[in-house]
Amino acid sequence: MKAIVVGAGIAGLVAARQLGLAYWDVEVLEKSQAPRPDGYMMDFFGPGVEASERIGLYPRLAEAAYHIQSADYVDTEGRTTCSIDYLRFSKLAGGKVLSLLRPDIEAAALAALADVPAGRVRVRYGARVVKARTDGDGVHVLVEDGLRQETGADVLIGADGIHSGVRAGVFGPERDYLRPLGMRAAAFIVTEPSLNARFRGRFILTDTLNRMAGLYGIRQDEVAAFLVYRDAVSPGKEAATARQRLRSEFAGLGDAVERLLDLCPGHPYDDTVAQVVMPRWHTERTVLVGDACGAVSLLAGQGGSLAIAGAALLGDILGPVTRTRGIGGALARFEQQWRPVVEVAQKSGRRTAATFLPRNNTQRLLRRWVIRATRLPGVDQLVAHQILRSIAK
């Protein structure tokens, strides 16, 4: 049996690994020329922890994790207004909360392909899918990587993210499924030794209205920036580059943010914060996984966790299939089991979006009071319980 996986992100690589371990032949097609180096920090907990332990990926993730002591909200002068004790929350959550950069999760998943028997999984970077079609013989994908050529398989897995080309080609245009949440998010990594030393071991978040800049020191004197702002385009901003837009949106938030904006690359990641809501994720020969079918938004804090858990489940269900007539039923079972989990996470993400960026001083003060209250005995356990209860199990 053979699968074509479009997208070498977290979900695509994990799905490819699990199918390869089940002795499928898997071809992974990724339009980027190489693994993407930029990405934001995420809290890895919930269903992805259990799945990664079960499939043997957790040790690689734990090795790549950062040891964060606190998340500190600061004003424009750099003074802390409130903070979250990460070590305390991790303990209340059972000690299984990892702080990971998205590129590090992808790197761990890519390295884990070494567990697959030789020749079972092939990853092709710089390979863009032009068109996909199905017929009685299976799936046929036209690929461009300098030359145009067609490759075939028994099943097509779309793991190509929130702007999935597989989804658009098989299920219909993006506008039918994308649900923006009214914000944009940007992320990039720069080398800045002084800021790295200043903020190592801490998340720094600006306690500001309608926009928030986050930064943290990472390895090799680098600093990762994470910027979220309202998705309202002002006159004259339509033609601005992402770098120009970020410099305009985040001016005046203090010396550390100004320094990051000075070093911002010309083409940082900058995209809408949105969810993907679809009535159906599969056909007889095609299935979507990860953000392509069920993006929860980065505000839900579960994207990486769900990507691993969903891809692992797809491998569990599709891997044992040895005849093409069993593919359709397997894909249907995957969606039936995984959809309720994604819908719970999406609901959590929509709740978070409503309060993530305070619009006025009253909302900002309320957030401060809630965060400060989490340091009180008893209240911390209540908050941790509410968070863990709301995540997808």
Rosetta blueprint (number, residue, H / E / L):
1 M L
2 K E
3 A E
4 I E
5 V E
6 V E
7 G L
8 A L
9 G L
10 I H
11 A H
12 G H
13 L H
14 V H
15 A H
16 A H
17 R H
18 Q H
19 L H
20 G H
21 L H
22 A L
23 Y L
24 W L
25 D E
26 V E
27 E E
28 V E
29 L E
30 E E
31 K L
32 S L
33 Q L
34 A L
35 P L
36 R L
37 P L
38 D L
39 G L
40 Y L
41 M E
42 M E
43 D E
44 F E
45 F L
46 G L
47 P H
48 G H
49 V H
50 E H
51 A H
52 S H
53 E H
54 R H
55 I H
56 G L
57 L L
58 Y H
59 P H
60 R H
61 L H
62 A H
63 E H
64 A H
65 A L
66 Y E
67 H L
68 I L
69 Q L
70 S E
71 A E
72 D E
73 Y E
74 V E
75 D L
76 T L
77 E L
78 G L
79 R L
80 T E
81 T E
82 C E
83 S E
84 I E
85 D E
86 Y H
87 L H
88 R H
89 F H
90 S H
91 K H
92 L H
93 A L
94 G L
95 G L
96 K L
97 V L
98 L E
99 S E
100 L E
101 L E
102 R H
103 P H
104 D H
105 I H
106 E H
107 A H
108 A H
109 A H
110 L H
111 A H
112 A H
113 L H
114 A H
115 D H
116 V L
117 P L
118 A L
119 G L
120 R L
121 V E
122 R E
123 V E
124 R E
125 Y E
126 G L
127 A L
128 R E
129 V E
130 V E
131 K E
132 A E
133 R E
134 T E
135 D E
136 G L
137 D L
138 G E
139 V E
140 H E
141 V E
142 L E
143 V E
144 E E
145 D L
146 G L
147 L L
148 R E
149 Q E
150 E E
151 T E
152 G E
153 A E
154 D L
155 V E
156 L E
157 I E
158 G E
159 A L
160 D L
161 G L
162 I L
163 H L
164 S L
165 G H
166 V H
167 R H
168 A H
169 G H
170 V H
171 F L
172 G L
173 P L
174 E H
175 R H
176 D H
177 Y L
178 L E
179 R E
180 P E
181 L E
182 G E
183 M E
184 R E
185 A E
186 A E
187 A E
188 F E
189 I E
190 V E
191 T E
192 E L
193 P H
194 S H
195 L H
196 N H
197 A H
198 R H
199 F H
200 R E
201 G L
202 R E
203 F E
204 I E
205 L E
206 T E
207 D L
208 T L
209 L L
210 N L
211 R E
212 M E
213 A E
214 G E
215 L E
216 Y E
217 G E
218 I L
219 R L
220 Q L
221 D L
222 E E
223 V E
224 A E
225 A E
226 F E
227 L E
228 V E
229 Y E
230 R E
231 D L
232 A L
233 V L
234 S L
235 P L
236 G L
237 K L
238 E L
239 A L
240 A L
241 T L
242 A H
243 R H
244 Q H
245 R H
246 L H
247 R H
248 S H
249 E H
250 F L
251 A L
252 G L
253 L L
254 G L
255 D H
256 A H
257 V H
258 E H
259 R H
260 L H
261 L H
262 D H
263 L H
264 C L
265 P L
266 G L
267 H L
268 P L
269 Y E
270 D E
271 D E
272 T E
273 V E
274 A E
275 Q E
276 V E
277 V L
278 M L
279 P L
280 R L
281 W L
282 H E
283 T L
284 E L
285 R L
286 T E
287 V E
288 L E
289 V L
290 G L
291 D H
292 A H
293 C H
294 G H
295 A L
296 V L
297 S L
298 L H
299 L H
300 A H
301 G L
302 Q L
303 G H
304 G H
305 S H
306 L H
307 A H
308 I H
309 A H
310 G H
311 A H
312 A H
313 L H
314 L H
315 G H
316 D H
317 I H
318 L H
319 G L
320 P L
321 V L
322 T L
323 R L
324 T H
325 R H
326 G H
327 I H
328 G H
329 G H
330 A H
331 L H
332 A H
333 R H
334 F H
335 E H
336 Q H
337 Q H
338 W H
339 R H
340 P H
341 V H
342 V H
343 E H
344 V H
345 A H
346 Q H
347 K H
348 S H
349 G H
350 R H
351 R H
352 T H
353 A H
354 A H
355 T H
356 F L
357 L L
358 P L
359 R L
360 N L
361 N H
362 T H
363 Q H
364 R H
365 L H
366 L H
367 R H
368 R H
369 W H
370 V H
371 I H
372 R H
373 A H
374 T L
375 R L
376 L L
377 P L
378 G L
379 V H
380 D H
381 Q H
382 L H
383 V H
384 A H
385 H H
386 Q H
387 I H
388 L H
389 R H
390 S H
391 I L
392 A L
393 K L
